[in-house]
Amino acid sequence: MYAADVVILRKSRETEIKGFSPMKRSFSFDFWTRRTLGTILIAGVAVIAIGWETSMHTNLSNLTSVESKVPLIGAFGPKISAVLAASANSSNTELGNESQLPDLSGAIGWLNSVPLNRKSLRGRVVLVDFWTYTCINSLRPLPYVKGWAAKYKDAGLVVIGVHAPEFGFEKERANVETAVRDLKITYPVAIDSDHSIWQAFNNEYWPADYFIDGKGRIRYHHFGEGEYVESERVIQELLKENGATGLDESTVRISASGAEAPPGGDVQSFETYIGYARADNFAPPEKLAQDSRKTYSPPASPALNEWGFGGAWNDGDEKAVLQAAPGKIVFRFHSRDLHMVLGPAKNGKPIRYKVSLDGAAPGDNSGVDSAPDGGGEVREPRMYQLIRQKDRIQDRTFEIEFVDPGVQAFSITFG
């Protein structure tokens, strides 16, 4: 990650073995305490897997539900990630009166709209969606958010996407503009690069949705992916309260592809950061060198969820940069999809790459950002979908070889 004042988060509905978390959570509680919780949850999953008492599952689920609702960011500020557990998507089940809509003036800019504020939004039902464009957990709900914005616009709904970055390059307005255009987002987007709106809401998650009534009161919230029907019913109820009539009370039907498609059902690999500040499971016997060039030998037989470099890399706290070509990253994974957050060379030069599965071209298992022969290019900093398996899901070894130097590698995610 970048400097300590920048938010560090974990993941959302990417059902992962390291906590199976359906959202990224950000707070400054001690990281190792949270990792201990993650270890306990993994042990619980193992117990369930071999058929022990189902009461253990109930206890773990209860722990998860409570854990996902603990409000910490308002007291400590967003600084470090934590692991959440299996059904950790969190929402109130009834409409309440949580607080007034916080101030939106902290945005460094707005897209698709003039700056909005509490006064201009008075009398409108508002959905505030916290997201970031490299987060798979933020991308998969987008078809629903876009669908609600279009369906209920004339009934008085205003959707506001609050883009709160995870990585340093996501703070740059030009990059957010590109992402909003490529993702075909037409509703207002507040660029919250300093996390001012995030902190005003005391928010902790990507994605996080807050539902505000026509009187400016937050009546409902939902953290993480899923529960889309429930969220849409809340929108309908708030619109009716606000005087809307003749609403189409069906719910939107989504058919999404690429990164916005729903996650696969067999995910045993967890989000892995490449920068040393949050790197896990680097394959032995190599050791990560911090902030210095080192030539690595790729792991010959990595265990599940282990990874390693091949070639000359400089690993920083947030990212690794390839110093000389060729160079590679190897990962042993178990999931349908594999994505990487990558950036081009510092001078903007595109970086060519080739991916493989178990030493062969991916063929029909290629993602939207790789050809069947494995080829592709890094042209802008974003998330790249490199693998979408059509075959039976099993442990496989992924390899990406970069033909040009200078690529910036941030993280690997699954779905």
Secondary structure, DSSP 8 states (H G I E B T S, - for coil): --STTS-----SB---TTT--BSEEEE-S-HHHHHHHHHHHHHHHHHHHTT--HHHHHHHHHHHHHHTT---HHHH-S-EEE---TT--EE-SS----EE----TT-SEEESSS---HHHHTTSEEEEEEE-TT-HHHHTTHHHHHHHHHHHGGGTEEEEEEE--SSGGGGSHHHHHHHHHHTT--S-EEE-TT-HHHHHTT--EESEEEEE-TTSEEEEEEESS--HHHHHHHHHHHHHHTT--S---S-------GGGS---S------EE-STTS---B-TT----BSSEEEE---SS--TT-EEEEEEEEE-SS-EEE-SSSEEEEEEE-SSEEEEEEE--TT---EEEEEEETTB--GGGB-TTS-TTSEEEE-SSEEEEEEE--S----EEEEEEESSTT-EEEEEEE-
